[in-house]
Amino acid sequence: MRPRFLRPLLVFEFLIAIEVWLTFWSQVGGQYHLDLMFWPWKFGLTVAAAWLTTAITAELFHSAPVDESPEKSNVLSRRAVTYAALLFAVIVTAGVVTYYYHMNEPADDQNNDDTPTATEFRLTRLDKP
């Protein structure tokens, strides 16, 4: 593949990765907890995960050997491993933030209008004097 086609494909991968990470986070962590979360947490961690995913792909493309020899085909660069470790740290941070919002979610209202309330009616007999 020519390097001039790489940048638009990486931009496309970044945009897809944003959607993938948000969907993954809402499925694993729960949409309710994401709704409670302060927006910079969601924005920052999602963009960081998408950027690191794209950076790993770009690094693997750039470090791929040209001659495609079998003994050199599965060599990872130090930068790709660093990006993978940072992606793992972002995922753990997202889990900790989600757990925090899970533990500090607002209490449910016990005085709902949906629950029936017991009402007592007394019939009294009025005697005429």
PyMOL commands that set and color helices and strands:
alter all, ss='L'
color gray80, all
select helices_A, chain A and resi 3-29+31-36+39-62+78-103
alter helices_A, ss='H'
color red, helices_A
deselect
rebuild
show_as cartoon
